[in-house]
């Protein structure tokens, strides 16, 4: 227990308990033997929580509880009501309870904004005691208008305008400046505390909406519909690969025109590895595209002509891209490479067609034996989205 106690350490000579508050959550309890109060932590029933006896005064030392919507920064979890309380605390802390306290509130807002600047990487290697340093800091703020530092600057500006107008007796202008200050402070709090959590919630909601599109359109055989869906929800395509990807273009020309300028190949999507910038070619079919053909013999099933056609098609696109790569890159304003590009075909629905053991074996042997093209079915792809949602919501998988 001594590790948790502030120095100097003092103990009651009669009961042996600490007379000094602990660094952890604990209770203050009157000693029945000597009448003094001592400080103690006792585990609750079954080793859970803390035991509080009649007459105990619970004590929570400053800094012991870390409140944050970021699980990596907090040491506890909020209830739904707790989140509302936390938001209320964030926006209303340091707010004046009487008009006479306004100046003190402005001082606290000022200190908060300055602390944001002082801890900012934007001031690294700058001498803020010089005019040149402040000019460079101003330039950096202009380049980072989506940052907490930018809104801290607006808070400071609002405080200055409120005080200036109050001193001059310009009440209407002071109210206007206070409105700017309040909104700027709210944005600063949002950027520092809430944005990451709000974005996470938005992403989960977006993923659930994509999942609903799939559930409502499993029988949709309109290829254009699915191309548009993937274009508007590129995160779905990103779940296929083990590396980060970005969407470069849809209906992309990858070469193949003849000498008379006729023909040409248009792939449904070109993705790129976000780090290496190597390209990935994606051919989109529909959930209704058949995966298997007729039974060949001995439980072996043929692959459908639609799938083999899609494989040849995307392979042809790859060949065209590699041959015309240097010309295409010179004519494009986007950075990409064509180092033996990966190819992907999205087609069919596993659960509707690949049912028995022979069908599963035939399909898996075929696609796992492919060297240059990956095949994924729609239900496999959207199952990945379901798993991602569960991970983001903290559910066990």
ZIJOVEN-V155060 format. One record per backbone hydrogen bond with DSSP energy under -1.0 kcal/mol. CO is the residue of the C=O (numbers start at 1). NH is the residue of the N-H. Records with the same first field share a line. If there is no record, write none. Layout:
BEGIN
CO: NH / NH
END
This chain:
BEGIN
1: 4
2: 5
4: 23
10: 19
12: 16
17: 12
18: 39
21: 6
26: 59
27: 40
28: 57
29: 38
31: 35
36: 31
38: 29
40: 27
42: 51
44: 47
45: 48
49: 44
53: 56
57: 28
59: 26
61: 64
66: 75
70: 73 / 74
79: 83
80: 84
81: 85
82: 86
83: 87
84: 88
85: 89
86: 90
87: 91
88: 92
89: 93
92: 95
98: 101
99: 102
101: 105
102: 106
103: 107
104: 108
105: 109
106: 110
107: 111
108: 112
109: 113
110: 114
111: 115
112: 116
113: 117
114: 118
115: 119
117: 120
120: 123
121: 124
123: 126
127: 130
130: 134
131: 135
132: 136
133: 137
134: 138
135: 139
136: 140
137: 141
138: 142
139: 143
141: 144
144: 147
147: 151
148: 152
149: 153
150: 154
151: 155
152: 156
153: 157
154: 158
155: 159
156: 160
157: 161
158: 162
159: 163
160: 164
161: 165
162: 166
163: 167
164: 168
165: 170
169: 171
170: 174
171: 175
172: 176
173: 177
174: 178
175: 179
176: 180
177: 181
178: 182
179: 183
180: 184
181: 185
182: 186
183: 187
184: 188
185: 189
186: 190
187: 191
188: 192
189: 193
190: 195
194: 198
195: 199
196: 200
197: 201
198: 202
199: 203
200: 204
201: 205
202: 206
203: 207
204: 208
205: 209
206: 210
207: 211
208: 212
209: 213
210: 214
211: 215
212: 216
217: 220
222: 226
223: 227
224: 228
225: 229
226: 230
227: 231
228: 232
229: 233
233: 236
234: 238
236: 239
237: 240
244: 274
246: 272
249: 270
252: 267
255: 265
258: 261
262: 258
265: 254
267: 252
268: 251
269: 282
270: 248 / 249
271: 280
272: 246
273: 277
277: 337
278: 273
279: 342
280: 271
281: 344
282: 269
283: 346
286: 289 / 348
291: 304
294: 302
297: 300
300: 296
302: 293
304: 308
305: 309
306: 310
307: 311
308: 312
309: 313
310: 314
311: 315
312: 316
313: 317
314: 318
315: 319
316: 320
317: 321
318: 322
319: 323
320: 324
324: 328
325: 329
326: 330
327: 331
329: 332
337: 279
338: 340
342: 281
343: 374
344: 283
345: 376
346: 285
348: 378
350: 354
353: 355
356: 360
357: 361
358: 362
359: 363
360: 364
361: 365
362: 366
363: 367
364: 368
374: 345
376: 347
377: 381
378: 382
379: 383
380: 384
382: 386
383: 387
384: 388
385: 389
386: 390
387: 391
388: 392
389: 393
390: 395
391: 394
END
